[in-house]
Amino acid sequence: MKNPTRFGGLLLTLLSASFVVQSADKIPSTEPVELSPVVITATRTSQTLGQSLASVSVITREQLDRQQITTVAQALDGFAGIQFSNNGGAGKVTSLFMRGAESDQVLVLIDGVKMGSATAGTSPFQHIPVDQIERIEVVRGPRASLYGSDAIGGVIQIFTRSGKTGGHQSASVSVGAHDFLGSNINFSERFEKTWISLSADYQRTAGINSCQGSFAGGCFTVEPDRDGYKRKSGSLRIGHQLTSNLEIEFHSLLTSGKTEFDGGFTNEADFAQQVTGGSVIWDAADDWQITARAGISKDETENELNGVFSSLFDTQRISRSLQSDYQLDDGQLITLGYDFQDDQITSNNLYTQTSRRNEGLFGQYLLEIGQWSLQASGRRDSNEQFGSHETGGIAVGYFADNGVTTTLSHGTAYKAPTFNELFFPFFGNANLDPEESKTTELGFSGTVQGVDWSSNFFHTSVDELISFDLSIFAPANISRATINGFELQASTWVAGWAIDAQFSFLDAKNKDSGANHNNLLPRRARRSFRLDADRNEGKWQYGGTLTARSSAFDDLANSNEIGGFVTLDLRGGYQLNRQWQIQLKANNLFDKKYRTAANFNQDGANLMMTLRWQDTQ
């Protein structure tokens, strides 16, 4: 973004407007009162959002439907601390940066099972079917002391639809630009002791030209064509209450399809993703619960070049865990647990190693006493290739009488290099060391005149950060990187409008002593902002999302700049009757030409219409 002062002025104006209008007491007295949601991911135990000492966001099914979200990136991009980059539209490689940490430094779980590719180390956000999601929990900050490797920047846990809370049936069909077609059907039911949810969806689009052709960067080719995408998926979640203190649950999410893109070595891929797992929860006593989980995550990709087979990558991740939660009294909880993980890969490329195991032991102590709260955790991981790693975390919170909560935390984390980084033929570097990080965070939150707000300041140092080095055309360890950041969130009701504003400032720098010393880390914009506004009025529902991001660089040398941008999406809906609703969404209303990765295009102005049916019992 060429004018940072103008960007900051726009931000301050919008935030100030929210606070000024609120303080003028113009909020209708009929606005709904929301209870603090229960979250699981921050501590691996149930607690209300208000109890959490971590920075946590929750996205619900109702929000996804109201905002007419079609991808996880749409749902989360611009949230505090979160930026996505995309390689050219629907179904193309989509990378996440959370608090400056890369995609493979953020742990992604689906119903408690770790997902993602064992070769690339990342999760395929572009293929996760939003219509199968019940809610998303986002935890910012290190969680390696509870989850092990990969949780440097935070944890995202996606929960699929469940019939545990009651019956619900729904269906939808969407049409839009570029021959977009999406459809979904869901059935959820709760019987006396059994709950079940079945869901299926289909999506296709002719796509856009994903890459601005160049032999010098980006996709390293010139293919001025539209790059299509199609996907089908299904999910099942079923549980049963065996006795008053014992329940079992099984879940599975399957996704498969084909995506086209631009590339000199491959330009289309058939993919299949599977996350399957089960759990047993036993209330051994009134104050003691034992949870056992097992799961398998598969990531399969077959690449082709103009219809001719090019490469195959099949990976699977087998996991098991046992967790014991003991409630000493109303204010004290002790958690002890064991995790097992086995990664295996199959490929036509000759990897020198094709499997790796990891075992982890962890413990946590939660304390609430008066206005004080404490969370302390520690973990020891034994990695088959890299030996043992110890991580820890501690957080203290003070809940003042004036409603302001102050938190102070410190945590360590690490991440083992991926199979691709180590062993990919001609591009891997077997001499890589694991990344290690330390993060200190100070947070404040509260409610002022009806405005819920929070602010967080954090500092992270990463030793041996792994990044692609063009000088050797392979990944390399950067001796040190530092990430300093500030996040501000505010939500309120203004004249019947639900307003949610989020701003992030990020200073992620390379502290290696080489030629790139003090350069910004690639694809991390310094400033980002998101404003959501929604309103219900009778049978009408309407709103919009404004996102803004400053410029970034696409390389370690900071020679290839990605320009900043501002986009606006508008949406509306009309309730035809109790069951039927029609929705319309205009994306990128002002047809902004922008990119989140150098040379890779993003869609211009486009429309989507959705017809939605639901019958909640």
C-alpha positions as CSV (number, residue, x, y, z in Angstrom):
1,M,0.0,0.0,0.0
2,K,1.6,3.2,-1.2
3,N,0.2,5.5,1.5
4,P,0.4,4.1,5.0
5,T,-0.8,7.3,6.6
6,R,-4.0,7.2,4.6
7,F,-4.4,3.5,5.5
8,G,-4.0,4.3,9.2
9,G,-6.4,7.2,8.9
10,L,-9.1,5.1,7.4
11,L,-8.7,2.5,10.1
12,L,-8.9,5.1,13.0
13,T,-11.9,6.7,11.4
14,L,-13.8,3.4,11.2
15,L,-12.9,2.3,14.7
16,S,-13.7,5.7,16.1
17,A,-17.1,5.7,14.5
18,S,-17.9,2.4,16.1
19,F,-17.0,3.7,19.6
20,V,-18.6,7.2,19.2
21,V,-22.0,5.9,17.9
22,Q,-22.0,3.3,20.7
23,S,-21.3,5.8,23.4
24,A,-24.2,7.9,22.1
25,D,-26.6,5.2,23.4
26,K,-28.1,4.5,20.0
27,I,-28.1,0.7,20.3
28,P,-31.6,-0.8,20.4
29,S,-32.5,-2.5,23.7
30,T,-33.7,-5.5,21.8
31,E,-30.3,-6.6,20.6
32,P,-29.6,-10.3,21.5
33,V,-27.6,-11.2,24.5
34,E,-25.0,-13.8,23.6
35,L,-23.6,-16.3,26.1
36,S,-19.9,-16.9,26.2
37,P,-19.3,-19.9,23.9
38,V,-17.5,-23.0,25.2
39,V,-14.1,-23.6,23.6
40,I,-11.8,-26.6,23.7
41,T,-8.7,-26.0,21.7
42,A,-6.9,-23.5,24.0
43,T,-6.4,-26.0,26.9
44,R,-7.6,-29.3,25.4
45,T,-10.4,-29.1,28.0
46,S,-13.8,-27.3,28.0
47,Q,-13.9,-23.7,29.2
48,T,-15.9,-20.6,28.3
49,L,-14.4,-18.0,26.0
50,G,-14.3,-15.6,28.9
51,Q,-12.2,-17.9,31.0
52,S,-9.5,-18.4,28.3
53,L,-6.1,-16.8,28.9
54,A,-5.3,-17.2,25.2
55,S,-6.4,-15.0,22.3
56,V,-9.3,-17.0,20.8
57,S,-11.8,-16.5,18.0
58,V,-14.9,-18.6,17.3
59,I,-16.6,-18.7,13.9
60,T,-20.1,-20.3,14.0
61,R,-22.2,-22.1,11.4
62,E,-24.6,-19.1,11.5
63,Q,-21.8,-16.7,10.6
64,L,-20.7,-18.9,7.7
65,D,-24.2,-19.0,6.3
66,R,-24.9,-15.3,6.9
67,Q,-21.7,-14.2,5.2
68,Q,-22.1,-16.7,2.4
69,I,-18.6,-18.1,2.9
70,T,-17.3,-20.6,0.4
71,T,-13.7,-21.1,1.6
72,V,-11.9,-21.2,4.9
73,A,-9.7,-18.4,3.7
74,Q,-12.8,-16.2,3.2
75,A,-13.9,-17.0,6.7
76,L,-10.7,-16.1,8.5
77,D,-8.7,-13.8,6.3
78,G,-8.2,-10.4,8.0
79,F,-9.0,-11.8,11.5
80,A,-6.6,-10.6,14.1
81,G,-3.2,-12.0,13.3
82,I,-4.3,-13.9,10.2
83,Q,-3.3,-13.4,6.6
84,F,-3.8,-15.8,3.7
85,S,-2.0,-16.0,0.3
86,N,-3.5,-17.8,-2.7
87,N,-2.0,-19.0,-5.9
88,G,-4.7,-17.9,-8.3
89,G,-8.3,-18.6,-7.3
90,A,-10.6,-21.4,-6.1
91,G,-8.8,-24.7,-5.4
92,K,-5.3,-23.3,-5.8
93,V,-2.6,-23.6,-3.2
94,T,-3.6,-21.4,-0.2
95,S,-1.1,-20.5,2.5
96,L,-1.9,-19.2,6.0
97,F,0.3,-16.8,8.1
98,M,-0.7,-16.6,11.7
99,R,1.1,-14.0,13.7
100,G,3.9,-14.2,11.2
101,A,4.2,-18.0,11.4
102,E,3.9,-19.9,8.1
103,S,1.3,-22.6,7.3
104,D,3.4,-25.4,8.4
105,Q,3.9,-23.7,11.8
106,V,0.2,-23.6,12.5
107,L,-1.5,-26.8,13.7
108,V,-4.8,-27.7,12.0
109,L,-7.2,-30.2,13.6
110,I,-10.5,-31.6,12.4
111,D,-12.6,-32.9,15.2
112,G,-9.3,-33.4,17.2
113,V,-7.4,-35.2,14.4
114,K,-4.3,-33.5,13.0
115,M,-4.7,-33.1,9.3
116,G,-2.4,-32.1,6.5
117,S,0.3,-33.4,4.1
118,A,3.3,-35.2,5.7
119,T,5.5,-34.2,2.7
120,A,4.6,-30.5,2.4
121,G,3.7,-30.1,6.1
122,T,0.8,-27.8,5.4
123,S,-3.0,-28.2,5.4
124,P,-5.0,-27.9,2.2
125,F,-7.2,-25.0,3.2
126,Q,-8.3,-24.6,-0.4
127,H,-10.0,-28.1,-0.3
128,I,-11.7,-27.9,3.1
129,P,-15.5,-27.9,2.4
130,V,-17.1,-25.1,4.4
131,D,-20.5,-26.6,4.1
132,Q,-19.4,-29.5,6.3
133,I,-18.2,-27.1,9.2
134,E,-20.2,-26.5,12.4
135,R,-17.7,-24.1,13.9
136,I,-14.1,-23.0,13.8
137,E,-11.9,-22.3,16.9
138,V,-8.8,-20.1,16.3
139,V,-6.2,-20.0,19.1
140,R,-3.3,-17.5,18.6
141,G,0.0,-18.0,20.1
142,P,2.2,-21.1,20.8
143,R,0.5,-24.3,21.9
144,A,3.4,-26.8,21.5
145,S,3.4,-27.5,25.2
146,L,0.0,-29.2,24.6
147,Y,0.1,-30.3,21.0
148,G,3.7,-30.8,20.1
149,S,5.4,-29.8,16.8
150,D,3.8,-27.3,14.4
151,A,2.0,-25.1,16.9
152,I,4.4,-22.1,16.8
153,G,1.9,-19.6,15.5
154,G,-1.3,-21.2,16.9
155,V,-3.9,-23.8,16.4
156,I,-7.0,-23.9,14.2
157,Q,-9.6,-26.6,15.0
158,I,-12.5,-27.3,12.7
159,F,-15.5,-29.1,14.0
160,T,-17.8,-30.8,11.5
161,R,-21.5,-30.8,11.8
162,S,-23.0,-32.8,14.7
163,G,-26.5,-33.9,15.7
164,K,-25.6,-33.9,19.4
165,T,-27.6,-30.8,20.1
166,G,-30.8,-31.8,18.2
167,G,-32.3,-32.3,14.8
168,H,-31.5,-30.1,11.8
169,Q,-32.0,-30.6,8.1
170,S,-30.7,-28.1,5.5
171,A,-29.9,-27.8,1.8
172,S,-28.5,-25.1,-0.5
173,V,-27.6,-24.4,-4.0
174,S,-25.4,-21.6,-5.3
175,V,-24.6,-20.2,-8.7
176,G,-22.2,-17.5,-9.7
177,A,-19.5,-16.1,-12.0
178,H,-17.1,-18.3,-13.9
179,D,-19.8,-21.0,-14.1
180,F,-19.7,-21.5,-10.4
181,L,-22.0,-24.1,-9.0
182,G,-22.2,-25.2,-5.4
183,S,-24.7,-27.5,-3.6
184,N,-25.0,-29.0,-0.1
185,I,-27.4,-31.2,1.8
186,N,-27.2,-32.0,5.6
187,F,-29.2,-34.2,7.9
188,S,-28.6,-34.2,11.6
189,E,-30.7,-35.9,14.3
190,R,-30.6,-36.6,18.0
191,F,-32.3,-39.7,19.3
192,E,-32.6,-40.7,22.9
193,K,-28.9,-41.8,23.3
194,T,-27.6,-41.6,19.8
195,W,-26.8,-38.6,17.5
196,I,-25.9,-38.6,13.9
197,S,-25.0,-36.1,11.2
198,L,-24.7,-36.8,7.4
199,S,-23.6,-34.1,5.0
200,A,-22.5,-33.9,1.3
201,D,-21.6,-31.1,-1.0
202,Y,-20.4,-30.4,-4.5
203,Q,-18.6,-27.4,-6.0
204,R,-17.2,-26.5,-9.4
205,T,-16.0,-23.5,-11.2
206,A,-14.3,-22.8,-14.6
207,G,-12.0,-20.5,-12.6
208,I,-9.8,-17.6,-13.7
209,N,-6.3,-17.5,-15.3
210,S,-4.4,-18.4,-12.1
211,C,-1.0,-17.0,-13.1
212,Q,0.2,-13.9,-14.9
213,G,2.6,-15.8,-17.2
214,S,6.3,-15.3,-16.7
215,F,9.3,-17.6,-17.1
216,A,11.2,-15.6,-14.5
217,G,8.9,-16.1,-11.5
218,G,5.5,-17.3,-10.1
219,C,4.5,-20.3,-12.1
220,F,7.5,-20.1,-14.4
221,T,5.4,-20.5,-17.6
222,V,3.0,-18.7,-19.8
223,E,-0.5,-20.4,-20.0
224,P,-3.2,-17.7,-20.6
225,D,-6.2,-19.9,-19.9
226,R,-8.9,-20.4,-17.3
227,D,-7.9,-22.9,-14.5
228,G,-10.9,-24.8,-13.3
229,Y,-11.7,-26.6,-10.1
230,K,-14.2,-29.2,-8.9
231,R,-14.7,-30.9,-5.6
232,K,-17.1,-33.3,-3.9
233,S,-17.1,-34.2,-0.3
234,G,-19.1,-36.0,2.4
235,S,-19.0,-36.3,6.2
236,L,-20.4,-38.6,8.8
237,R,-20.4,-38.1,12.5
238,I,-22.2,-40.5,14.8
239,G,-22.1,-41.0,18.6
240,H,-23.8,-43.0,21.3
241,Q,-24.2,-42.7,25.0
242,L,-23.4,-46.3,26.2
243,T,-24.0,-45.5,29.9
244,S,-24.6,-42.5,32.0
245,N,-20.8,-42.0,32.2
246,L,-19.5,-43.5,28.9
247,E,-19.9,-42.2,25.3
248,I,-18.3,-43.1,22.0
249,E,-18.2,-41.1,18.7
250,F,-17.0,-41.8,15.2
251,H,-16.4,-39.1,12.5
252,S,-15.1,-39.0,9.0
253,L,-14.6,-36.3,6.4
254,L,-13.8,-37.2,2.8
255,T,-13.0,-34.8,0.0
256,S,-11.8,-35.4,-3.6
257,G,-11.6,-33.5,-6.8
258,K,-9.5,-32.0,-9.5
259,T,-7.8,-28.7,-9.8
260,E,-6.1,-27.0,-12.8
261,F,-3.3,-24.4,-12.5
262,D,-0.4,-23.0,-14.5
263,G,3.0,-24.6,-14.3
264,G,6.0,-25.8,-16.3
265,F,6.3,-29.3,-14.7
266,T,2.6,-29.9,-13.6
267,N,-0.6,-28.0,-14.4
268,E,-3.4,-30.2,-13.0
269,A,-3.9,-32.5,-10.0
270,D,-6.3,-35.1,-8.8
271,F,-6.6,-34.9,-5.0
272,A,-8.2,-36.8,-2.2
273,Q,-8.3,-35.8,1.5
274,Q,-9.6,-38.0,4.4
275,V,-9.8,-37.3,8.1
276,T,-11.3,-40.1,10.1
277,G,-11.3,-40.6,13.9
278,G,-13.0,-41.9,16.9
279,S,-13.2,-41.1,20.6
280,V,-14.2,-42.7,23.9
281,I,-15.0,-40.4,26.8
282,W,-15.4,-42.0,30.2
283,D,-16.4,-40.2,33.4
284,A,-14.5,-42.4,35.8
285,A,-15.7,-40.4,38.7
286,D,-17.5,-37.1,39.4
287,D,-14.2,-35.3,39.3
288,W,-12.2,-37.5,36.8
289,Q,-12.6,-37.8,33.1
290,I,-10.5,-40.0,30.7
291,T,-10.6,-39.5,26.9
292,A,-9.1,-41.8,24.3
293,R,-8.8,-40.8,20.7
294,A,-7.5,-42.3,17.5
295,G,-7.4,-41.0,14.0
296,I,-5.9,-41.2,10.5
297,S,-5.4,-38.3,8.1
298,K,-4.7,-39.0,4.4
299,D,-3.5,-36.6,1.8
300,E,-3.3,-38.0,-1.8
301,T,-2.3,-36.0,-4.9
302,E,-1.6,-37.2,-8.4
303,N,-0.1,-34.5,-10.6
304,E,-0.2,-34.3,-14.4
305,L,1.2,-32.1,-17.1
306,N,-1.3,-31.6,-19.9
307,G,-3.0,-34.9,-19.0
308,V,0.3,-36.9,-18.8
309,F,1.2,-38.4,-15.4
310,S,4.0,-36.4,-13.6
311,S,4.2,-37.3,-9.9
312,L,2.4,-39.0,-7.0
313,F,2.3,-38.0,-3.4
314,D,0.3,-40.1,-0.9
315,T,0.8,-39.4,2.8
316,Q,-0.9,-40.6,5.9
317,R,-0.7,-39.6,9.5
318,I,-1.8,-42.1,12.2
319,S,-2.5,-40.6,15.6
320,R,-3.5,-41.8,19.0
321,S,-3.9,-40.0,22.3
322,L,-4.9,-40.7,25.9
323,Q,-5.9,-37.8,28.2
324,S,-6.8,-37.7,31.9
325,D,-8.5,-34.6,33.4
326,Y,-8.8,-34.6,37.2
327,Q,-10.7,-31.8,39.0
328,L,-9.1,-31.2,42.3
329,D,-11.8,-28.7,43.3
330,D,-13.9,-26.0,41.7
331,G,-10.8,-23.9,40.9
332,Q,-8.2,-26.5,40.1
333,L,-7.8,-28.9,37.1
334,I,-4.9,-31.2,36.4
335,T,-4.5,-32.8,32.9
336,L,-2.0,-35.5,31.9
337,G,-1.7,-37.0,28.5
338,Y,0.1,-39.1,25.9
339,D,0.2,-38.5,22.1
340,F,1.5,-40.8,19.4
341,Q,2.0,-39.9,15.7
342,D,3.3,-41.9,12.8
343,D,3.8,-40.2,9.4
344,Q,4.2,-42.3,6.3
345,I,4.7,-41.3,2.6
346,T,4.5,-43.0,-0.8
347,S,5.7,-41.3,-3.9
348,N,7.3,-41.9,-7.3
349,N,10.0,-39.5,-6.1
350,L,12.8,-41.2,-4.3
351,Y,12.8,-39.9,-0.7
352,T,15.7,-41.2,1.4
353,Q,13.3,-41.5,4.4
354,T,9.6,-42.3,4.1
355,S,8.3,-42.6,7.7
356,R,8.8,-40.9,11.1
357,R,7.3,-41.4,14.5
358,N,6.8,-39.1,17.4
359,E,5.7,-39.7,21.0
360,G,4.7,-36.9,23.4
361,L,3.9,-36.7,27.1
362,F,2.2,-33.5,28.4
363,G,0.8,-32.1,31.5
364,Q,-1.3,-29.0,32.4
365,Y,-2.4,-27.3,35.6
366,L,-5.3,-24.8,35.6
367,L,-6.0,-22.7,38.6
368,E,-8.7,-20.1,39.4
369,I,-8.5,-18.3,42.7
370,G,-10.5,-15.1,43.4
371,Q,-9.8,-12.7,40.5
372,W,-6.7,-14.6,39.4
373,S,-6.2,-17.4,36.9
374,L,-3.2,-19.5,36.0
375,Q,-2.4,-21.9,33.2
376,A,0.9,-23.9,33.2
377,S,1.8,-26.6,30.8
378,G,4.8,-28.7,29.7
379,R,5.6,-31.3,27.2
380,R,8.3,-33.7,26.1
381,D,8.4,-35.0,22.5
382,S,10.6,-37.9,21.3
383,N,11.0,-37.6,17.6
384,E,12.4,-40.6,15.7
385,Q,14.6,-38.4,13.6
386,F,15.4,-35.3,15.7
387,G,15.4,-36.7,19.3
388,S,13.8,-35.1,22.3
389,H,12.3,-31.6,22.6
390,E,10.9,-30.0,25.7
391,T,8.4,-27.1,25.5
392,G,6.5,-25.2,28.1
393,G,3.9,-22.5,28.6
394,I,2.7,-20.3,31.4
395,A,-0.1,-17.7,31.5
396,V,-1.5,-15.5,34.3
397,G,-4.7,-13.6,34.1
398,Y,-6.3,-11.0,36.4
399,F,-10.0,-10.2,36.1
400,A,-10.4,-6.7,37.6
401,D,-13.6,-5.4,39.2
402,N,-14.0,-2.9,36.3
403,G,-14.4,-5.7,33.8
404,V,-10.9,-5.4,32.3
405,T,-8.9,-8.7,32.1
406,T,-5.1,-8.5,31.9
407,T,-3.1,-11.5,30.8
408,L,0.6,-12.2,30.6
409,S,2.0,-15.4,29.0
410,H,5.2,-17.0,27.7
411,G,5.5,-20.1,25.7
412,T,8.1,-22.1,23.8
413,A,7.5,-24.2,20.6
414,Y,9.3,-26.1,17.9
415,K,8.7,-27.6,14.5
416,A,10.5,-30.5,12.8
417,P,11.4,-30.0,9.1
418,T,9.0,-31.6,6.7
419,F,9.9,-34.5,4.4
420,N,9.9,-32.1,1.4
421,E,12.2,-29.7,3.1
422,L,14.6,-32.5,4.0
423,F,14.5,-35.1,1.2
424,F,12.7,-33.9,-1.9
425,P,15.0,-34.9,-4.8
426,F,17.3,-32.0,-5.9
427,F,15.4,-29.4,-3.8
428,G,15.6,-30.8,-0.2
429,N,18.3,-30.0,2.4
430,A,19.0,-33.0,4.7
431,N,21.1,-30.7,7.0
432,L,18.1,-28.7,8.2
433,D,17.6,-28.3,12.0
434,P,14.2,-28.0,13.7
435,E,12.8,-24.5,14.3
436,E,12.5,-23.3,17.8
437,S,10.6,-20.3,19.1
438,K,9.9,-18.3,22.2
439,T,6.8,-16.0,22.5
440,T,5.9,-13.5,25.2
441,E,2.4,-11.9,25.1
442,L,0.6,-9.2,27.0
443,G,-3.2,-8.9,26.6
444,F,-6.1,-6.7,27.7
445,S,-9.8,-7.2,27.2
446,G,-13.1,-5.9,28.5
447,T,-16.4,-4.2,27.7
448,V,-16.8,-0.4,27.6
449,Q,-20.2,1.1,27.0
450,G,-21.4,-2.0,25.1
451,V,-18.2,-2.4,23.1
452,D,-16.4,-5.7,23.5
453,W,-12.7,-5.2,22.9
454,S,-9.4,-6.9,23.2
455,S,-5.8,-5.9,22.5
456,N,-2.7,-8.1,22.4
457,F,1.0,-7.3,22.1
458,F,3.4,-10.1,21.4
459,H,7.1,-10.8,20.6
460,T,8.3,-14.0,19.0
461,S,11.9,-15.0,18.3
462,V,12.4,-18.0,16.0
463,D,15.8,-19.8,15.8
464,E,16.7,-21.8,12.8
465,L,13.7,-20.6,10.8
466,I,13.3,-22.5,7.6
467,S,12.8,-20.5,4.4
468,F,13.4,-21.1,0.8
469,D,16.7,-19.6,-0.3
470,L,16.9,-18.8,-4.0
471,S,20.7,-18.6,-3.9
472,I,20.9,-22.4,-3.3
473,F,17.4,-23.2,-4.7
474,A,16.6,-25.1,-1.6
475,P,15.3,-24.5,2.0
476,A,17.8,-23.2,4.5
477,N,17.8,-22.3,8.2
478,I,17.8,-18.6,8.9
479,S,19.8,-18.3,12.2
480,R,17.2,-16.0,13.7
481,A,14.0,-14.2,13.0
482,T,11.9,-11.9,15.2
483,I,8.2,-11.1,15.0
484,N,6.7,-8.2,16.9
485,G,3.0,-7.6,16.7
486,F,-0.1,-5.8,17.9
487,E,-3.8,-6.9,17.5
488,L,-6.9,-5.0,18.2
489,Q,-10.5,-6.4,18.1
490,A,-13.7,-4.5,18.8
491,S,-17.3,-5.6,18.4
492,T,-20.6,-3.8,19.2
493,W,-24.1,-3.1,18.0
494,V,-24.8,0.2,16.3
495,A,-28.4,1.1,15.4
496,G,-29.2,-2.5,14.8
497,W,-26.0,-3.3,13.0
498,A,-23.6,-6.0,14.4
499,I,-20.1,-4.5,13.9
500,D,-16.9,-6.4,14.2
501,A,-13.5,-4.7,13.5
502,Q,-10.1,-6.3,13.6
503,F,-6.7,-4.7,13.1
504,S,-3.2,-6.3,13.1
505,F,0.3,-4.8,12.9
506,L,3.1,-7.1,12.2
507,D,6.9,-6.6,12.1
508,A,8.4,-9.9,11.0
509,K,12.1,-9.6,10.2
510,N,15.0,-11.7,9.1
511,K,17.8,-11.4,11.7
512,D,20.2,-13.6,9.9
513,S,23.7,-12.0,9.5
514,G,23.7,-12.5,5.7
515,A,22.7,-10.2,2.9
516,N,19.0,-10.3,3.9
517,H,19.6,-9.1,7.4
518,N,16.7,-7.0,8.7
519,N,14.5,-7.7,5.7
520,L,10.8,-8.4,6.1
521,L,9.9,-12.1,5.9
522,P,8.0,-13.0,2.7
523,R,4.3,-12.4,2.3
524,R,3.7,-10.9,5.7
525,A,2.0,-7.5,5.3
526,R,2.7,-5.1,8.1
527,R,-0.9,-3.9,8.5
528,S,-4.2,-5.6,7.9
529,F,-7.7,-4.7,8.7
530,R,-11.2,-6.3,8.5
531,L,-14.6,-4.8,9.2
532,D,-17.7,-6.9,9.2
533,A,-21.2,-5.3,9.5
534,D,-24.5,-7.2,9.4
535,R,-28.1,-6.4,10.1
536,N,-31.4,-8.2,10.3
537,E,-34.6,-6.2,9.5
538,G,-37.8,-8.1,9.3
539,K,-37.4,-10.7,6.5
540,W,-34.3,-8.9,5.2
541,Q,-30.7,-9.6,6.1
542,Y,-27.8,-7.6,4.7
543,G,-24.2,-6.7,5.4
544,G,-20.7,-6.4,4.1
545,T,-17.0,-7.1,4.7
546,L,-14.2,-4.6,4.1
547,T,-10.7,-5.9,4.1
548,A,-7.4,-4.0,3.7
549,R,-3.8,-5.1,3.6
550,S,-0.6,-3.1,3.2
551,S,2.2,-4.2,0.8
552,A,4.5,-7.1,1.4
553,F,7.4,-8.8,-0.3
554,D,7.4,-12.2,-2.1
555,D,11.1,-13.1,-1.4
556,L,13.8,-13.0,1.3
557,A,15.7,-10.3,-0.6
558,N,12.7,-8.0,-0.5
559,S,13.1,-7.3,-4.2
560,N,9.7,-8.5,-5.4
561,E,6.9,-6.3,-3.9
562,I,3.2,-7.4,-3.6
563,G,1.1,-4.3,-3.6
564,G,-1.4,-3.5,-0.8
565,F,-5.2,-3.5,-1.5
566,V,-8.6,-2.7,-0.2
567,T,-11.7,-4.9,-1.2
568,L,-15.3,-4.7,-0.3
569,D,-17.9,-7.5,-0.4
570,L,-21.6,-6.8,0.0
571,R,-24.3,-9.4,0.8
572,G,-28.0,-9.6,1.3
573,G,-30.7,-12.1,1.9
574,Y,-34.5,-12.4,2.0
575,Q,-36.5,-14.9,4.1
576,L,-39.2,-16.2,1.7
577,N,-40.9,-18.2,4.5
578,R,-39.8,-20.1,7.6
579,Q,-37.8,-22.6,5.6
580,W,-36.6,-20.8,2.5
581,Q,-34.1,-18.0,2.0
582,I,-32.6,-16.4,-1.0
583,Q,-29.2,-14.7,-0.8
584,L,-27.0,-12.6,-3.1
585,K,-23.4,-11.6,-2.6
586,A,-21.2,-9.2,-4.6
587,N,-17.5,-10.0,-4.1
588,N,-14.7,-7.4,-4.7
589,L,-17.4,-4.9,-5.6
590,F,-15.0,-2.3,-7.0
591,D,-13.2,-4.8,-9.1
592,K,-9.8,-4.3,-7.4
593,K,-6.9,-5.9,-9.2
594,Y,-4.7,-7.3,-6.5
595,R,-2.5,-10.3,-5.6
596,T,-1.6,-12.1,-2.4
597,A,1.3,-13.9,-4.0
598,A,3.5,-12.5,-6.8
599,N,2.4,-13.3,-10.3
600,F,-0.8,-15.1,-9.1
601,N,-4.1,-13.5,-10.0
602,Q,-7.1,-12.9,-7.7
603,D,-10.7,-12.7,-9.0
604,G,-12.2,-9.3,-9.9
605,A,-15.8,-8.2,-9.2
606,N,-18.2,-11.2,-9.3
607,L,-21.7,-12.2,-8.1
608,M,-23.1,-15.3,-6.4
609,M,-26.7,-16.2,-5.6
610,T,-27.7,-18.9,-3.1
611,L,-31.1,-20.5,-2.4
612,R,-31.1,-22.0,1.1
613,W,-33.6,-24.3,2.8
614,Q,-33.5,-25.4,6.4
615,D,-35.9,-27.1,8.9
616,T,-34.8,-27.0,12.5
617,Q,-36.8,-29.1,14.8
